[in-house]
Amino acid sequence: MTVYKKPTVAISEVEEVLRKHFSSDVTVITPVEGFGNISTVFSFMFFDKEYVIKFCDLAGSFKTEKFISTLLSSQGIPFPLCKELGKFKTLNYLISEKISGQNLNSCSYEQQLRMLPEVIQILTQMNHVKLGTTKGYGMIISSGDGAYSSWKEHIIATYAEEQADSFWEGWHSLFKTSCLEKDVFDECYNRLLAYSTYNEPYRYFIHGDFHQYNILSNGQRITGVIDSNGKYGDFLIDLATLDWHIKTHLKLDVVQRYQSYQQEEGITIPNFKERLIGAKYYNGLIGLRFYAKMGWNDSYFEIRDELLSLI
């Protein structure tokens, strides 16, 4: 399996797509660097308003983002409002309003530390949005439901060997062609199954990729959250993601700060320790496989060592 590369899109092709949805007043089409691991992103202006267009060559990409955009933005979460979805040649594209700011990771240590309470507050609000009549667990599909009837079913499907027409098609070849170690993977997978029993009863909105690169800031406040990989399940999945990145980049303990905020808000989290371990194995296995496919060996071995030392 070769290392995945984002699609290449020329400015002239972006212009061609935008002409379908906007008049000739579209200006300042600019590649956006540092956002999205699997999407090619551009910003542009239409009159005095900024927008973003993302391109991806993976089957089904963006099909749920419009639902998630409406779900979150309608309940006060600063998430970009999706305007258009479409297909151009072999690529799917999504056009959304642009939220001002730079990713939080670009801010100084002092700025990130000062805004961490706001990050935790927004995370808590996002995880507790009302889900209405939706049902199911795991990946959110275009109807707004989860793709599976249980969290365990979602886990088993996530790591099934046969995943045709998806980003993970033929992923078992990574055991031979990348740094992905089968014995390590199998050990962590068995630990995940054991601890996921603590996560299974809980169904909330999960952002799925909540960290500094998907949080926007103007240097003083948090201005928005982007690029959800939306799921239904235990909200501690998002805390585990944030904890890994905050600990890696800032050497801070976000878990203690998170627990203090939950206590202040009167939110009780049963079996917190066990659920967080289950969440860390869930995220960690995703990270192991993803880093191996992307060829990010240093990141792979860093998260590998942490997973093996969790229990």
Disulfide bonds with the S-S distance in Angstrom:
none
